[in-house]
Amino acid sequence: MKKGTWRKQHKWLGIGLSFFMLMFCVSGILLNHRSLIKDVNVSRKYLPSRYEFQKWNGGLLRGTLDIGKDLMVDSMRNVDSCRQLLLYGNGGIWLTDSKASYFKDFNEGLSEGADYRQIKMS
């Protein structure tokens, strides 16, 4: 192989690979420092269908917290429909009753954005 041909191929191969290496570096920095992009929100309609929440999948519901059990009088302990629950997960917090007959958004005061709405209890 001639010296000029080798240099030309090496140059274009290096330029092509450097683009991909640069993209790997930028994406790695963004993934390691999420605080830099936490205010950037992408609508779910632009994402693949596996990112859609359907039937409480994908961590949308992580757990419940019974907020009515300490507030009820002993005579009302057998009446289950009066109890209120907080549902929490990747989409924030909702208020419902024990039969899940309604859902009320309980995210007032939380910042907008997916990173601010991920509620996890340990």
Protein Blocks (a to p, Z undefined) as FASTA:
>chain_A
ZZklmmmmmmmmmmmmmmmmmmmmmmmmmmmmmmlmmmpccdfklpcfklpceehighla
nbdcdfklmmpcfklmmmmklpccddddjkopadddfkopaccdfkghiacdjklmmccd
ZZ
